Amino acid sequence: MTKPSHKLAHINKAEIELAARKGLMMADSHYFAWPAKQQERFRATMTEKARQKLECVLIDCLLGIKCSSQELASTWDDIPSSKLNIINWASLLTQGIGEDYIYLSEYMAEGKSLLDFSTLFDYDYDDYLFQEEAKKQEFPEYKGSDYFAFQHPSWVRLLIQEQFYYASFMSLATHFVDEIDSAGSELISQLIPHDYVDGNNQGKPQKGGFLLDMKLDAGGLEGQLEELQSRWYTYQRNRWYALSKAFSELPPAVFMLDQDWDEDPHRFFIFNNATALKLIRWQYFLSDCKPLIADFSVMEEQLRNEVGDDMSWLSETHRDILKNFDPKIVKLQKKKKIIMSPRALKDLAKIDID
Protein backbone atom coordinates (compact mmCIF):
# COMPACT_ATOMS: atom_id res chain seq x y z
CA MET A 1 0.00 0.00 0.00
CA THR A 2 1.28 3.46 -0.90
CA LYS A 3 1.97 5.65 2.11
CA PRO A 4 -0.17 8.83 2.14
CA SER A 5 1.77 11.91 1.07
CA HIS A 6 0.39 13.83 4.02
CA LYS A 7 0.22 12.56 7.60
CA LEU A 8 -3.35 13.80 8.09
CA ALA A 9 -4.68 12.51 4.75
CA HIS A 10 -7.14 10.31 6.67
CA ILE A 11 -8.95 13.32 8.15
CA ASN A 12 -12.21 14.36 6.48
CA LYS A 13 -11.58 17.89 5.21
CA ALA A 14 -15.23 18.42 4.28
CA GLU A 15 -16.30 17.90 7.91
CA ILE A 16 -13.64 20.35 9.11
CA GLU A 17 -14.68 23.00 6.58
CA LEU A 18 -18.35 22.61 7.52
CA ALA A 19 -17.55 22.92 11.24
CA ALA A 20 -15.48 26.04 10.55
CA ARG A 21 -18.37 27.64 8.65
CA LYS A 22 -20.78 26.88 11.50
CA GLY A 23 -18.33 28.27 14.03
CA LEU A 24 -17.82 31.52 12.12
CA MET A 25 -21.57 32.01 11.78
CA MET A 26 -21.96 31.48 15.52
CA ALA A 27 -19.18 34.00 16.20
CA ASP A 28 -20.99 36.57 14.02
CA SER A 29 -24.13 35.81 12.00
CA HIS A 30 -23.16 38.44 9.38
CA TYR A 31 -19.73 36.90 8.65
CA PHE A 32 -20.53 35.44 5.21
CA ALA A 33 -22.19 38.68 4.06
CA TRP A 34 -18.93 40.59 4.48
CA PRO A 35 -16.26 41.17 1.79
CA ALA A 36 -13.15 38.97 2.00
CA LYS A 37 -10.97 41.62 3.66
CA GLN A 38 -13.51 42.23 6.42
CA GLN A 39 -13.80 38.48 7.00
CA GLU A 40 -10.02 38.20 7.28
CA ARG A 41 -9.82 41.06 9.78
CA PHE A 42 -12.56 39.46 11.87
CA ARG A 43 -10.66 36.14 11.95
CA ALA A 44 -7.47 37.89 13.03
CA THR A 45 -9.00 40.21 15.63
CA MET A 46 -12.16 38.53 16.98
CA THR A 47 -13.04 39.15 20.60
CA GLU A 48 -12.52 36.56 23.31
CA LYS A 49 -16.29 36.11 23.59
CA ALA A 50 -16.63 35.40 19.87
CA ARG A 51 -13.67 33.01 19.95
CA GLN A 52 -15.17 31.03 22.83
CA LYS A 53 -18.48 30.65 21.00
CA LEU A 54 -16.64 29.51 17.90
CA GLU A 55 -14.51 26.94 19.71
CA CYS A 56 -17.53 25.42 21.44
CA VAL A 57 -19.10 24.86 18.01
CA LEU A 58 -15.92 23.25 16.64
CA ILE A 59 -15.62 20.89 19.61
CA ASP A 60 -19.28 19.92 19.32
CA CYS A 61 -19.27 19.39 15.54
CA LEU A 62 -15.97 17.54 15.31
CA LEU A 63 -15.75 15.66 18.61
CA GLY A 64 -19.37 15.43 19.72
CA ILE A 65 -18.58 17.22 23.00
CA LYS A 66 -21.01 19.93 24.07
CA CYS A 67 -19.75 22.70 26.32
CA SER A 68 -20.49 26.28 27.29
CA SER A 69 -18.03 29.17 27.21
CA GLN A 70 -17.63 28.78 30.98
CA GLU A 71 -16.70 25.10 30.56
CA LEU A 72 -14.36 25.64 27.61
CA ALA A 73 -11.05 25.65 29.53
CA SER A 74 -11.78 22.39 31.34
CA THR A 75 -13.10 20.84 28.12
CA TRP A 76 -9.83 21.62 26.34
CA ASP A 77 -7.97 19.87 29.18
CA ASP A 78 -9.94 16.68 28.57
CA ILE A 79 -9.41 16.51 24.81
CA PRO A 80 -6.79 13.82 24.02
CA SER A 81 -3.81 15.07 22.02
CA SER A 82 -4.66 12.57 19.25
CA LYS A 83 -7.78 14.65 18.50
CA LEU A 84 -6.14 18.07 18.61
CA ASN A 85 -5.09 18.05 14.94
CA ILE A 86 -8.74 17.99 13.89
CA ILE A 87 -9.63 20.95 16.10
CA ASN A 88 -6.44 22.86 15.24
CA TRP A 89 -7.15 22.45 11.52
CA ALA A 90 -10.64 23.86 11.94
CA SER A 91 -9.32 26.64 14.18
CA LEU A 92 -6.86 27.61 11.46
CA LEU A 93 -9.72 28.12 9.00
CA THR A 94 -11.39 30.42 11.52
CA GLN A 95 -8.34 32.42 12.63
CA GLY A 96 -5.72 32.30 9.85
CA ILE A 97 -5.06 35.06 7.32
CA GLY A 98 -3.94 35.34 3.72
CA GLU A 99 -3.72 32.81 0.92
CA ASP A 100 -2.41 30.09 3.24
CA TYR A 101 -4.60 30.81 6.29
CA ILE A 102 -1.37 31.37 8.18
CA TYR A 103 -1.58 31.74 11.95
CA LEU A 104 1.25 32.82 14.25
CA SER A 105 1.18 31.00 17.60
CA GLU A 106 2.89 33.79 19.52
CA TYR A 107 1.69 36.40 22.00
CA MET A 108 1.27 39.92 20.65
CA ALA A 109 0.78 43.28 22.29
CA GLU A 110 -2.81 44.18 23.13
CA GLY A 111 -4.61 45.51 20.08
CA LYS A 112 -2.06 44.02 17.68
CA SER A 113 -2.63 41.24 15.14
CA LEU A 114 -0.68 39.68 12.31
CA LEU A 115 -2.42 42.08 9.94
CA ASP A 116 -0.39 44.90 11.50
CA PHE A 117 2.79 43.47 9.95
CA SER A 118 3.15 43.34 6.19
CA THR A 119 6.32 41.24 5.92
CA LEU A 120 8.03 38.66 8.11
CA PHE A 121 10.75 41.26 8.69
CA ASP A 122 8.24 43.79 10.05
CA TYR A 123 7.10 41.33 12.70
CA ASP A 124 10.54 39.94 13.53
CA TYR A 125 12.18 43.36 13.88
CA ASP A 126 9.31 44.56 16.10
CA ASP A 127 9.81 41.45 18.27
CA TYR A 128 13.56 42.18 18.40
CA LEU A 129 12.91 45.72 19.67
CA PHE A 130 10.53 44.34 22.32
CA GLN A 131 13.06 41.74 23.48
CA GLU A 132 15.84 44.34 23.64
CA GLU A 133 13.73 46.67 25.77
CA ALA A 134 12.76 43.82 28.11
CA LYS A 135 16.42 42.84 28.56
CA LYS A 136 17.41 46.42 29.36
CA GLN A 137 14.69 46.68 31.99
CA GLU A 138 15.63 43.39 33.63
CA PHE A 139 19.40 43.84 33.31
CA PRO A 140 20.38 47.54 33.53
CA GLU A 141 23.95 46.66 32.53
CA TYR A 142 22.78 45.13 29.22
CA LYS A 143 24.42 46.97 26.29
CA GLY A 144 22.19 45.70 23.51
CA SER A 145 22.91 43.57 20.45
CA ASP A 146 22.62 43.90 16.69
CA TYR A 147 19.55 42.66 14.87
CA PHE A 148 19.70 39.45 12.87
CA ALA A 149 16.82 37.41 11.46
CA PHE A 150 14.76 35.20 13.80
CA GLN A 151 16.99 35.05 16.85
CA HIS A 152 13.99 33.37 18.48
CA PRO A 153 12.09 30.75 16.43
CA SER A 154 8.37 31.29 15.92
CA TRP A 155 5.64 28.65 15.87
CA VAL A 156 3.18 28.79 13.00
CA ARG A 157 0.22 26.92 11.53
CA LEU A 158 -0.80 27.11 7.88
CA LEU A 159 -2.27 25.27 4.90
CA ILE A 160 0.15 23.83 2.35
CA GLN A 161 -1.61 22.56 -0.77
CA GLU A 162 -4.85 22.65 1.24
CA GLN A 163 -3.38 20.39 3.93
CA PHE A 164 -2.85 21.40 7.56
CA TYR A 165 0.74 21.86 8.78
CA TYR A 166 2.53 22.95 11.90
CA ALA A 167 5.65 24.95 11.11
CA SER A 168 8.69 26.48 12.76
CA PHE A 169 10.20 29.71 11.42
CA MET A 170 13.88 30.15 12.21
CA SER A 171 17.08 31.62 10.87
CA LEU A 172 19.77 29.54 9.20
CA ALA A 173 22.11 30.50 12.03
CA THR A 174 19.61 29.22 14.60
CA HIS A 175 19.25 25.93 12.75
CA PHE A 176 23.03 25.53 12.68
CA VAL A 177 23.30 26.27 16.41
CA ASP A 178 20.48 23.82 17.20
CA GLU A 179 22.48 21.09 15.44
CA ILE A 180 25.64 22.22 17.23
CA ASP A 181 23.85 22.16 20.59
CA SER A 182 22.47 18.66 19.98
CA ALA A 183 25.88 17.26 19.07
CA GLY A 184 27.46 19.10 22.01
CA SER A 185 24.97 17.76 24.54
CA GLU A 186 25.72 14.22 23.42
CA LEU A 187 29.46 14.79 23.62
CA ILE A 188 29.25 16.39 27.09
CA SER A 189 27.31 13.34 28.31
CA GLN A 190 30.19 11.18 27.12
CA LEU A 191 32.93 13.42 28.51
CA ILE A 192 31.29 13.79 31.94
CA PRO A 193 28.47 11.27 32.47
CA HIS A 194 25.78 12.81 34.65
CA ASP A 195 22.15 12.70 35.71
CA TYR A 196 19.68 14.63 37.83
CA VAL A 197 18.45 13.17 41.12
CA ASP A 198 15.84 14.26 43.65
CA GLY A 199 16.99 16.91 46.11
CA ASN A 200 15.95 17.11 49.75
CA ASN A 201 12.99 19.39 48.97
CA GLN A 202 11.67 17.55 45.90
CA GLY A 203 7.87 17.50 45.99
CA LYS A 204 7.62 19.71 49.09
CA PRO A 205 4.18 21.42 49.12
CA GLN A 206 4.19 25.13 48.36
CA LYS A 207 1.50 27.71 47.75
CA GLY A 208 0.33 27.14 44.20
CA GLY A 209 1.93 23.71 43.82
CA PHE A 210 5.07 21.94 44.97
CA LEU A 211 8.82 22.43 44.77
CA LEU A 212 10.80 21.03 41.88
CA ASP A 213 14.18 20.27 43.47
CA MET A 214 16.53 18.28 41.23
CA LYS A 215 20.27 18.07 41.87
CA LEU A 216 23.06 17.39 39.44
CA ASP A 217 25.01 14.16 39.99
CA ALA A 218 28.21 13.92 37.96
CA GLY A 219 30.16 11.52 40.16
CA GLY A 220 32.06 14.28 41.93
CA LEU A 221 32.68 16.38 38.80
CA GLU A 222 29.65 18.64 39.24
CA GLY A 223 31.74 21.81 39.37
CA GLN A 224 33.68 20.87 36.23
CA LEU A 225 30.49 19.97 34.40
CA GLU A 226 28.80 23.27 35.25
CA GLU A 227 31.89 25.16 34.10
CA LEU A 228 31.95 23.22 30.84
CA GLN A 229 28.25 23.87 30.25
CA SER A 230 28.71 27.57 31.04
CA ARG A 231 31.56 27.97 28.58
CA TRP A 232 29.66 25.93 25.99
CA TYR A 233 26.61 28.20 26.30
CA THR A 234 28.73 31.32 25.78
CA TYR A 235 30.52 29.71 22.85
CA GLN A 236 27.24 28.82 21.12
CA ARG A 237 25.88 32.32 21.61
CA ASN A 238 29.01 33.78 20.00
CA ARG A 239 28.78 31.30 17.12
CA TRP A 240 25.17 32.34 16.52
CA TYR A 241 26.17 35.96 16.06
CA ALA A 242 29.17 35.06 13.88
CA LEU A 243 27.09 32.79 11.66
CA SER A 244 24.25 35.33 11.47
CA LYS A 245 26.68 37.99 10.30
CA ALA A 246 28.20 35.68 7.69
CA PHE A 247 24.81 34.57 6.37
CA SER A 248 23.54 38.16 6.19
CA GLU A 249 25.90 38.71 3.24
CA LEU A 250 24.42 35.83 1.17
CA PRO A 251 21.67 36.18 -1.46
CA PRO A 252 18.27 35.71 0.22
CA ALA A 253 17.11 32.11 0.43
CA VAL A 254 14.51 29.91 2.14
CA PHE A 255 15.11 26.26 3.02
CA MET A 256 12.30 23.82 3.83
CA LEU A 257 12.80 20.68 5.92
CA ASP A 258 10.04 18.28 6.94
CA GLN A 259 10.37 16.90 10.47
CA ASP A 260 9.38 13.30 11.18
CA TRP A 261 9.10 13.55 14.97
CA ASP A 262 5.63 12.03 15.31
CA GLU A 263 2.31 11.76 13.49
CA ASP A 264 1.95 15.53 13.19
CA PRO A 265 2.93 17.18 9.87
CA HIS A 266 5.68 19.65 10.79
CA ARG A 267 7.84 21.71 8.44
CA PHE A 268 10.81 23.95 9.15
CA PHE A 269 11.03 27.17 7.15
CA ILE A 270 14.62 28.36 7.47
CA PHE A 271 15.49 31.90 6.33
CA ASN A 272 19.14 32.72 5.78
CA ASN A 273 18.93 36.46 6.49
CA ALA A 274 16.81 39.57 7.00
CA THR A 275 16.74 40.33 3.27
CA ALA A 276 14.74 37.14 2.75
CA LEU A 277 12.28 38.20 5.47
CA LYS A 278 11.73 41.57 3.75
CA LEU A 279 10.67 39.80 0.54
CA ILE A 280 8.01 37.60 2.15
CA ARG A 281 4.57 38.93 3.05
CA TRP A 282 2.42 37.16 5.63
CA GLN A 283 -0.68 37.23 3.43
CA TYR A 284 1.17 35.72 0.47
CA PHE A 285 3.62 33.57 2.41
CA LEU A 286 4.07 30.50 0.21
CA SER A 287 3.81 32.50 -3.02
CA ASP A 288 6.56 34.86 -1.87
CA CYS A 289 8.72 31.99 -0.60
CA LYS A 290 8.55 30.12 -3.90
CA PRO A 291 11.22 32.08 -5.86
CA LEU A 292 13.54 31.99 -2.81
CA ILE A 293 13.40 28.24 -2.16
CA ALA A 294 16.86 26.64 -2.17
CA ASP A 295 18.07 23.08 -1.68
CA PHE A 296 19.44 22.64 1.84
CA SER A 297 22.06 20.20 0.53
CA VAL A 298 24.14 23.24 -0.47
CA MET A 299 24.55 24.00 3.26
CA GLU A 300 25.11 20.45 4.54
CA GLU A 301 28.89 20.37 4.05
CA GLN A 302 29.28 23.72 5.81
CA LEU A 303 27.12 22.43 8.67
CA ARG A 304 29.19 19.24 9.01
CA ASN A 305 32.42 21.25 9.08
CA GLU A 306 30.95 23.67 11.61
CA VAL A 307 29.83 20.88 13.94
CA GLY A 308 33.22 19.16 13.61
CA ASP A 309 35.11 22.34 14.54
CA ASP A 310 32.79 23.00 17.48
CA MET A 311 33.16 19.48 18.87
CA SER A 312 36.94 19.91 18.68
CA TRP A 313 36.61 23.13 20.68
CA LEU A 314 34.40 21.40 23.23
CA SER A 315 36.83 18.49 23.68
CA GLU A 316 39.77 20.86 24.11
CA THR A 317 37.82 22.98 26.60
CA HIS A 318 36.97 19.85 28.57
CA ARG A 319 40.65 18.92 28.79
CA ASP A 320 41.53 22.45 29.91
CA ILE A 321 38.87 22.41 32.66
CA LEU A 322 40.00 19.04 34.03
CA LYS A 323 43.58 20.27 34.10
CA ASN A 324 43.27 23.88 35.24
CA PHE A 325 39.81 24.61 36.70
CA ASP A 326 39.35 24.78 40.48
CA PRO A 327 35.79 23.64 41.30
CA LYS A 328 36.13 25.07 44.82
CA ILE A 329 35.77 28.56 43.36
CA VAL A 330 32.01 29.07 43.37
CA LYS A 331 30.52 31.70 41.08
CA LEU A 332 27.97 34.00 42.70
CA GLN A 333 24.48 33.51 41.33
CA LYS A 334 20.92 34.14 42.44
CA LYS A 335 19.12 31.23 44.05
CA LYS A 336 15.99 30.17 42.23
CA LYS A 337 12.99 28.29 43.56
CA ILE A 338 10.90 26.41 41.00
CA ILE A 339 7.29 25.69 41.90
CA MET A 340 5.30 23.34 39.67
CA SER A 341 1.51 23.43 39.67
CA PRO A 342 -0.53 20.21 39.83
CA ARG A 343 -2.04 21.12 36.44
CA ALA A 344 1.41 21.29 34.84
CA LEU A 345 2.19 17.82 36.17
CA LYS A 346 -1.13 16.56 34.83
CA ASP A 347 -0.36 17.99 31.40
CA LEU A 348 3.06 16.31 31.34
CA ALA A 349 1.50 12.99 32.32
CA LYS A 350 -1.11 13.41 29.59
CA ILE A 351 1.57 14.00 26.97
CA ASP A 352 3.46 10.93 28.14
CA ILE A 353 0.35 8.72 27.96
CA ASP A 354 -0.65 9.97 24.50
C-alpha positions as CSV (number, residue, x, y, z in Angstrom):
1,M,0.0,0.0,0.0
2,T,1.3,3.5,-0.9
3,K,2.0,5.6,2.1
4,P,-0.2,8.8,2.1
5,S,1.8,11.9,1.1
6,H,0.4,13.8,4.0
7,K,0.2,12.6,7.6
8,L,-3.4,13.8,8.1
9,A,-4.7,12.5,4.7
10,H,-7.1,10.3,6.7
11,I,-9.0,13.3,8.2
12,N,-12.2,14.4,6.5
13,K,-11.6,17.9,5.2
14,A,-15.2,18.4,4.3
15,E,-16.3,17.9,7.9
16,I,-13.6,20.3,9.1
17,E,-14.7,23.0,6.6
18,L,-18.3,22.6,7.5
19,A,-17.6,22.9,11.2
20,A,-15.5,26.0,10.5
21,R,-18.4,27.6,8.6
22,K,-20.8,26.9,11.5
23,G,-18.3,28.3,14.0
24,L,-17.8,31.5,12.1
25,M,-21.6,32.0,11.8
26,M,-22.0,31.5,15.5
27,A,-19.2,34.0,16.2
28,D,-21.0,36.6,14.0
29,S,-24.1,35.8,12.0
30,H,-23.2,38.4,9.4
31,Y,-19.7,36.9,8.6
32,F,-20.5,35.4,5.2
33,A,-22.2,38.7,4.1
34,W,-18.9,40.6,4.5
35,P,-16.3,41.2,1.8
36,A,-13.1,39.0,2.0
37,K,-11.0,41.6,3.7
38,Q,-13.5,42.2,6.4
39,Q,-13.8,38.5,7.0
40,E,-10.0,38.2,7.3
41,R,-9.8,41.1,9.8
42,F,-12.6,39.5,11.9
43,R,-10.7,36.1,12.0
44,A,-7.5,37.9,13.0
45,T,-9.0,40.2,15.6
46,M,-12.2,38.5,17.0
47,T,-13.0,39.1,20.6
48,E,-12.5,36.6,23.3
49,K,-16.3,36.1,23.6
50,A,-16.6,35.4,19.9
51,R,-13.7,33.0,20.0
52,Q,-15.2,31.0,22.8
53,K,-18.5,30.6,21.0
54,L,-16.6,29.5,17.9
55,E,-14.5,26.9,19.7
56,C,-17.5,25.4,21.4
57,V,-19.1,24.9,18.0
58,L,-15.9,23.3,16.6
59,I,-15.6,20.9,19.6
60,D,-19.3,19.9,19.3
61,C,-19.3,19.4,15.5
62,L,-16.0,17.5,15.3
63,L,-15.8,15.7,18.6
64,G,-19.4,15.4,19.7
65,I,-18.6,17.2,23.0
66,K,-21.0,19.9,24.1
67,C,-19.8,22.7,26.3
68,S,-20.5,26.3,27.3
69,S,-18.0,29.2,27.2
70,Q,-17.6,28.8,31.0
71,E,-16.7,25.1,30.6
72,L,-14.4,25.6,27.6
73,A,-11.1,25.6,29.5
74,S,-11.8,22.4,31.3
75,T,-13.1,20.8,28.1
76,W,-9.8,21.6,26.3
77,D,-8.0,19.9,29.2
78,D,-9.9,16.7,28.6
79,I,-9.4,16.5,24.8
80,P,-6.8,13.8,24.0
81,S,-3.8,15.1,22.0
82,S,-4.7,12.6,19.2
83,K,-7.8,14.6,18.5
84,L,-6.1,18.1,18.6
85,N,-5.1,18.1,14.9
86,I,-8.7,18.0,13.9
87,I,-9.6,21.0,16.1
88,N,-6.4,22.9,15.2
89,W,-7.1,22.4,11.5
90,A,-10.6,23.9,11.9
91,S,-9.3,26.6,14.2
92,L,-6.9,27.6,11.5
93,L,-9.7,28.1,9.0
94,T,-11.4,30.4,11.5
95,Q,-8.3,32.4,12.6
96,G,-5.7,32.3,9.9
97,I,-5.1,35.1,7.3
98,G,-3.9,35.3,3.7
99,E,-3.7,32.8,0.9
100,D,-2.4,30.1,3.2
101,Y,-4.6,30.8,6.3
102,I,-1.4,31.4,8.2
103,Y,-1.6,31.7,12.0
104,L,1.2,32.8,14.2
105,S,1.2,31.0,17.6
106,E,2.9,33.8,19.5
107,Y,1.7,36.4,22.0
108,M,1.3,39.9,20.7
109,A,0.8,43.3,22.3
110,E,-2.8,44.2,23.1
111,G,-4.6,45.5,20.1
112,K,-2.1,44.0,17.7
113,S,-2.6,41.2,15.1
114,L,-0.7,39.7,12.3
115,L,-2.4,42.1,9.9
116,D,-0.4,44.9,11.5
117,F,2.8,43.5,10.0
118,S,3.2,43.3,6.2
119,T,6.3,41.2,5.9
120,L,8.0,38.7,8.1
121,F,10.7,41.3,8.7
122,D,8.2,43.8,10.1
123,Y,7.1,41.3,12.7
124,D,10.5,39.9,13.5
125,Y,12.2,43.4,13.9
126,D,9.3,44.6,16.1
127,D,9.8,41.5,18.3
128,Y,13.6,42.2,18.4
129,L,12.9,45.7,19.7
130,F,10.5,44.3,22.3
131,Q,13.1,41.7,23.5
132,E,15.8,44.3,23.6
133,E,13.7,46.7,25.8
134,A,12.8,43.8,28.1
135,K,16.4,42.8,28.6
136,K,17.4,46.4,29.4
137,Q,14.7,46.7,32.0
138,E,15.6,43.4,33.6
139,F,19.4,43.8,33.3
140,P,20.4,47.5,33.5
141,E,23.9,46.7,32.5
142,Y,22.8,45.1,29.2
143,K,24.4,47.0,26.3
144,G,22.2,45.7,23.5
145,S,22.9,43.6,20.4
146,D,22.6,43.9,16.7
147,Y,19.6,42.7,14.9
148,F,19.7,39.5,12.9
149,A,16.8,37.4,11.5
150,F,14.8,35.2,13.8
151,Q,17.0,35.1,16.8
152,H,14.0,33.4,18.5
153,P,12.1,30.8,16.4
154,S,8.4,31.3,15.9
155,W,5.6,28.7,15.9
156,V,3.2,28.8,13.0
157,R,0.2,26.9,11.5
158,L,-0.8,27.1,7.9
159,L,-2.3,25.3,4.9
160,I,0.2,23.8,2.4
161,Q,-1.6,22.6,-0.8
162,E,-4.8,22.6,1.2
163,Q,-3.4,20.4,3.9
164,F,-2.8,21.4,7.6
165,Y,0.7,21.9,8.8
166,Y,2.5,23.0,11.9
167,A,5.6,25.0,11.1
168,S,8.7,26.5,12.8
169,F,10.2,29.7,11.4
170,M,13.9,30.2,12.2
171,S,17.1,31.6,10.9
172,L,19.8,29.5,9.2
173,A,22.1,30.5,12.0
174,T,19.6,29.2,14.6
175,H,19.2,25.9,12.7
176,F,23.0,25.5,12.7
177,V,23.3,26.3,16.4
178,D,20.5,23.8,17.2
179,E,22.5,21.1,15.4
180,I,25.6,22.2,17.2
181,D,23.9,22.2,20.6
182,S,22.5,18.7,20.0
183,A,25.9,17.3,19.1
184,G,27.5,19.1,22.0
185,S,25.0,17.8,24.5
186,E,25.7,14.2,23.4
187,L,29.5,14.8,23.6
188,I,29.2,16.4,27.1
189,S,27.3,13.3,28.3
190,Q,30.2,11.2,27.1
191,L,32.9,13.4,28.5
192,I,31.3,13.8,31.9
193,P,28.5,11.3,32.5
194,H,25.8,12.8,34.7
195,D,22.1,12.7,35.7
196,Y,19.7,14.6,37.8
197,V,18.5,13.2,41.1
198,D,15.8,14.3,43.7
199,G,17.0,16.9,46.1
200,N,16.0,17.1,49.8
201,N,13.0,19.4,49.0
202,Q,11.7,17.6,45.9
203,G,7.9,17.5,46.0
204,K,7.6,19.7,49.1
205,P,4.2,21.4,49.1
206,Q,4.2,25.1,48.4
207,K,1.5,27.7,47.8
208,G,0.3,27.1,44.2
209,G,1.9,23.7,43.8
210,F,5.1,21.9,45.0
211,L,8.8,22.4,44.8
212,L,10.8,21.0,41.9
213,D,14.2,20.3,43.5
214,M,16.5,18.3,41.2
215,K,20.3,18.1,41.9
216,L,23.1,17.4,39.4
217,D,25.0,14.2,40.0
218,A,28.2,13.9,38.0
219,G,30.2,11.5,40.2
220,G,32.1,14.3,41.9
221,L,32.7,16.4,38.8
222,E,29.6,18.6,39.2
223,G,31.7,21.8,39.4
224,Q,33.7,20.9,36.2
225,L,30.5,20.0,34.4
226,E,28.8,23.3,35.3
227,E,31.9,25.2,34.1
228,L,31.9,23.2,30.8
229,Q,28.3,23.9,30.3
230,S,28.7,27.6,31.0
231,R,31.6,28.0,28.6
232,W,29.7,25.9,26.0
233,Y,26.6,28.2,26.3
234,T,28.7,31.3,25.8
235,Y,30.5,29.7,22.8
236,Q,27.2,28.8,21.1
237,R,25.9,32.3,21.6
238,N,29.0,33.8,20.0
239,R,28.8,31.3,17.1
240,W,25.2,32.3,16.5
241,Y,26.2,36.0,16.1
242,A,29.2,35.1,13.9
243,L,27.1,32.8,11.7
244,S,24.3,35.3,11.5
245,K,26.7,38.0,10.3
246,A,28.2,35.7,7.7
247,F,24.8,34.6,6.4
248,S,23.5,38.2,6.2
249,E,25.9,38.7,3.2
250,L,24.4,35.8,1.2
251,P,21.7,36.2,-1.5
252,P,18.3,35.7,0.2
253,A,17.1,32.1,0.4
254,V,14.5,29.9,2.1
255,F,15.1,26.3,3.0
256,M,12.3,23.8,3.8
257,L,12.8,20.7,5.9
258,D,10.0,18.3,6.9
259,Q,10.4,16.9,10.5
260,D,9.4,13.3,11.2
261,W,9.1,13.5,15.0
262,D,5.6,12.0,15.3
263,E,2.3,11.8,13.5
264,D,1.9,15.5,13.2
265,P,2.9,17.2,9.9
266,H,5.7,19.6,10.8
267,R,7.8,21.7,8.4
268,F,10.8,23.9,9.1
269,F,11.0,27.2,7.1
270,I,14.6,28.4,7.5
271,F,15.5,31.9,6.3
272,N,19.1,32.7,5.8
273,N,18.9,36.5,6.5
274,A,16.8,39.6,7.0
275,T,16.7,40.3,3.3
276,A,14.7,37.1,2.7
277,L,12.3,38.2,5.5
278,K,11.7,41.6,3.8
279,L,10.7,39.8,0.5
280,I,8.0,37.6,2.2
281,R,4.6,38.9,3.1
282,W,2.4,37.2,5.6
283,Q,-0.7,37.2,3.4
284,Y,1.2,35.7,0.5
285,F,3.6,33.6,2.4
286,L,4.1,30.5,0.2
287,S,3.8,32.5,-3.0
288,D,6.6,34.9,-1.9
289,C,8.7,32.0,-0.6
290,K,8.6,30.1,-3.9
291,P,11.2,32.1,-5.9
292,L,13.5,32.0,-2.8
293,I,13.4,28.2,-2.2
294,A,16.9,26.6,-2.2
295,D,18.1,23.1,-1.7
296,F,19.4,22.6,1.8
297,S,22.1,20.2,0.5
298,V,24.1,23.2,-0.5
299,M,24.6,24.0,3.3
300,E,25.1,20.4,4.5
301,E,28.9,20.4,4.1
302,Q,29.3,23.7,5.8
303,L,27.1,22.4,8.7
304,R,29.2,19.2,9.0
305,N,32.4,21.2,9.1
306,E,31.0,23.7,11.6
307,V,29.8,20.9,13.9
308,G,33.2,19.2,13.6
309,D,35.1,22.3,14.5
310,D,32.8,23.0,17.5
311,M,33.2,19.5,18.9
312,S,36.9,19.9,18.7
313,W,36.6,23.1,20.7
314,L,34.4,21.4,23.2
315,S,36.8,18.5,23.7
316,E,39.8,20.9,24.1
317,T,37.8,23.0,26.6
318,H,37.0,19.8,28.6
319,R,40.6,18.9,28.8
320,D,41.5,22.5,29.9
321,I,38.9,22.4,32.7
322,L,40.0,19.0,34.0
323,K,43.6,20.3,34.1
324,N,43.3,23.9,35.2
325,F,39.8,24.6,36.7
326,D,39.4,24.8,40.5
327,P,35.8,23.6,41.3
328,K,36.1,25.1,44.8
329,I,35.8,28.6,43.4
330,V,32.0,29.1,43.4
331,K,30.5,31.7,41.1
332,L,28.0,34.0,42.7
333,Q,24.5,33.5,41.3
334,K,20.9,34.1,42.4
335,K,19.1,31.2,44.1
336,K,16.0,30.2,42.2
337,K,13.0,28.3,43.6
338,I,10.9,26.4,41.0
339,I,7.3,25.7,41.9
340,M,5.3,23.3,39.7
341,S,1.5,23.4,39.7
342,P,-0.5,20.2,39.8
343,R,-2.0,21.1,36.4
344,A,1.4,21.3,34.8
345,L,2.2,17.8,36.2
346,K,-1.1,16.6,34.8
347,D,-0.4,18.0,31.4
348,L,3.1,16.3,31.3
349,A,1.5,13.0,32.3
350,K,-1.1,13.4,29.6
351,I,1.6,14.0,27.0
352,D,3.5,10.9,28.1
353,I,0.4,8.7,28.0
354,D,-0.6,10.0,24.5
